[in-house]
Protein backbone atom coordinates (compact mmCIF):
# COMPACT_ATOMS: atom_id res chain seq x y z
CA UNK A 1 0.00 0.00 0.00
CA UNK A 2 2.77 2.42 0.88
CA UNK A 3 4.75 1.62 -2.26
CA UNK A 4 1.74 2.44 -4.46
CA UNK A 5 0.53 5.42 -2.42
CA UNK A 6 -2.89 3.94 -1.68
CA UNK A 7 -4.86 3.75 1.55
CA UNK A 8 -6.80 0.55 1.03
CA UNK A 9 -6.90 -2.76 -0.82
CA UNK A 10 -9.97 -4.78 -1.85
CA UNK A 11 -9.81 -8.43 -0.76
CA UNK A 12 -11.33 -10.86 -3.26
CA UNK A 13 -11.85 -14.61 -2.80
CA UNK A 14 -13.19 -16.73 -5.66
CA UNK A 15 -14.08 -13.54 -7.58
CA UNK A 16 -16.26 -12.33 -4.69
CA UNK A 17 -15.48 -9.24 -2.62
CA UNK A 18 -14.98 -10.41 0.95
CA UNK A 19 -13.42 -7.37 2.59
CA UNK A 20 -11.28 -4.27 2.42
CA UNK A 21 -8.12 -3.57 4.39
CA UNK A 22 -7.36 0.09 5.09
CA UNK A 23 -4.71 2.18 6.77
CA UNK A 24 -6.96 2.36 9.81
CA UNK A 25 -7.06 -1.44 10.06
CA UNK A 26 -3.28 -1.45 10.40
CA UNK A 27 -3.44 0.77 13.50
CA UNK A 28 -4.80 -2.20 15.43
CA UNK A 29 -2.07 -4.37 13.96
CA UNK A 30 0.61 -1.98 15.18
CA UNK A 31 -0.83 -2.14 18.71
CA UNK A 32 -0.52 -5.91 18.59
CA UNK A 33 2.80 -6.04 16.73
CA UNK A 34 4.10 -8.81 18.96
CA UNK A 35 1.28 -11.02 17.65
CA UNK A 36 1.93 -10.29 13.96
CA UNK A 37 3.72 -13.37 12.70
CA UNK A 38 4.21 -14.92 9.30
CA UNK A 39 1.04 -16.93 9.83
CA UNK A 40 -1.03 -13.78 10.39
CA UNK A 41 -3.37 -13.21 7.44
CA UNK A 42 -5.05 -10.14 5.95
CA UNK A 43 -8.47 -11.69 6.55
CA UNK A 44 -7.85 -11.39 10.29
CA UNK A 45 -7.60 -7.59 10.00
CA UNK A 46 -9.81 -6.50 7.09
CA UNK A 47 -12.99 -4.51 7.59
CA UNK A 48 -16.32 -6.23 7.06
CA UNK A 49 -18.98 -5.90 5.84
CA UNK A 50 -17.82 -4.30 2.61
CA UNK A 51 -19.64 -1.12 1.66
CA UNK A 52 -19.94 -0.54 -2.08
CA UNK A 53 -21.35 2.06 -4.45
CA UNK A 54 -22.09 1.97 -8.15
CA UNK A 55 -19.86 3.91 -10.53
CA UNK A 56 -22.78 6.21 -11.37
CA UNK A 57 -23.50 7.12 -7.73
CA UNK A 58 -23.60 10.92 -7.24
CA UNK A 59 -20.65 12.29 -5.26
CA UNK A 60 -23.05 13.85 -2.73
CA UNK A 61 -24.44 10.38 -1.99
CA UNK A 62 -20.92 8.98 -1.56
CA UNK A 63 -20.17 11.69 1.01
CA UNK A 64 -23.40 10.89 2.86
CA UNK A 65 -22.66 7.14 2.91
CA UNK A 66 -19.11 7.69 4.19
CA UNK A 67 -20.41 9.96 6.94
CA UNK A 68 -23.24 7.63 7.99
CA UNK A 69 -21.09 4.49 7.90
CA UNK A 70 -17.99 6.15 9.42
CA UNK A 71 -15.73 4.91 6.63
CA UNK A 72 -13.11 6.60 4.49
CA UNK A 73 -13.07 4.15 1.58
CA UNK A 74 -15.84 2.72 -0.60
CA UNK A 75 -15.44 0.06 -3.26
CA UNK A 76 -16.85 1.21 -6.60
CA UNK A 77 -18.62 -1.40 -8.74
CA UNK A 78 -19.37 -1.19 -12.45
CA UNK A 79 -22.64 -2.28 -14.07
CA UNK A 80 -21.45 -5.90 -14.05
CA UNK A 81 -20.92 -5.67 -10.25
CA UNK A 82 -17.14 -5.98 -10.72
CA UNK A 83 -14.64 -3.79 -8.91
CA UNK A 84 -14.05 -0.63 -10.92
CA UNK A 85 -12.01 1.10 -8.22
CA UNK A 86 -12.03 2.61 -4.76
CA UNK A 87 -13.08 6.12 -3.81
CA UNK A 88 -11.58 7.58 -0.66
CA UNK A 89 -12.19 10.61 1.49
CA UNK A 90 -8.86 11.86 0.12
CA UNK A 91 -10.33 11.71 -3.40
CA UNK A 92 -13.35 13.70 -2.24
CA UNK A 93 -11.10 16.31 -0.64
CA UNK A 94 -9.32 16.69 -3.98
CA UNK A 95 -12.70 17.16 -5.74
CA UNK A 96 -13.72 19.79 -3.17
CA UNK A 97 -10.40 21.58 -3.47
CA UNK A 98 -10.57 21.58 -7.27
CA UNK A 99 -14.15 22.91 -7.13
CA UNK A 100 -13.05 25.80 -4.90
CA UNK A 101 -10.37 26.78 -7.43
CA UNK A 102 -12.84 27.11 -10.30
C-alpha positions in Angstrom: 0.0 0.0 0.0 2.8 2.4 0.9 4.7 1.6 -2.3 1.7 2.4 -4.5 0.5 5.4 -2.4 -2.9 3.9 -1.7 -4.9 3.8 1.5 -6.8 0.5 1.0 -6.9 -2.8 -0.8 -10.0 -4.8 -1.8 -9.8 -8.4 -0.8 -11.3 -10.9 -3.3 -11.9 -14.6 -2.8 -13.2 -16.7 -5.7 -14.1 -13.5 -7.6 -16.3 -12.3 -4.7 -15.5 -9.2 -2.6 -15.0 -10.4 1.0 -13.4 -7.4 2.6 -11.3 -4.3 2.4 -8.1 -3.6 4.4 -7.4 0.1 5.1 -4.7 2.2 6.8 -7.0 2.4 9.8 -7.1 -1.4 10.1 -3.3 -1.4 10.4 -3.4 0.8 13.5 -4.8 -2.2 15.4 -2.1 -4.4 14.0 0.6 -2.0 15.2 -0.8 -2.1 18.7 -0.5 -5.9 18.6 2.8 -6.0 16.7 4.1 -8.8 19.0 1.3 -11.0 17.6 1.9 -10.3 14.0 3.7 -13.4 12.7 4.2 -14.9 9.3 1.0 -16.9 9.8 -1.0 -13.8 10.4 -3.4 -13.2 7.4 -5.1 -10.1 5.9 -8.5 -11.7 6.5 -7.9 -11.4 10.3 -7.6 -7.6 10.0 -9.8 -6.5 7.1 -13.0 -4.5 7.6 -16.3 -6.2 7.1 -19.0 -5.9 5.8 -17.8 -4.3 2.6 -19.6 -1.1 1.7 -19.9 -0.5 -2.1 -21.3 2.1 -4.4 -22.1 2.0 -8.1 -19.9 3.9 -10.5 -22.8 6.2 -11.4 -23.5 7.1 -7.7 -23.6 10.9 -7.2 -20.6 12.3 -5.3 -23.1 13.9 -2.7 -24.4 10.4 -2.0 -20.9 9.0 -1.6 -20.2 11.7 1.0 -23.4 10.9 2.9 -22.7 7.1 2.9 -19.1 7.7 4.2 -20.4 10.0 6.9 -23.2 7.6 8.0 -21.1 4.5 7.9 -18.0 6.1 9.4 -15.7 4.9 6.6 -13.1 6.6 4.5 -13.1 4.1 1.6 -15.8 2.7 -0.6 -15.4 0.1 -3.3 -16.8 1.2 -6.6 -18.6 -1.4 -8.7 -19.4 -1.2 -12.4 -22.6 -2.3 -14.1 -21.5 -5.9 -14.0 -20.9 -5.7 -10.2 -17.1 -6.0 -10.7 -14.6 -3.8 -8.9 -14.0 -0.6 -10.9 -12.0 1.1 -8.2 -12.0 2.6 -4.8 -13.1 6.1 -3.8 -11.6 7.6 -0.7 -12.2 10.6 1.5 -8.9 11.9 0.1 -10.3 11.7 -3.4 -13.3 13.7 -2.2 -11.1 16.3 -0.6 -9.3 16.7 -4.0 -12.7 17.2 -5.7 -13.7 19.8 -3.2 -10.4 21.6 -3.5 -10.6 21.6 -7.3 -14.2 22.9 -7.1 -13.1 25.8 -4.9 -10.4 26.8 -7.4 -12.8 27.1 -10.3 
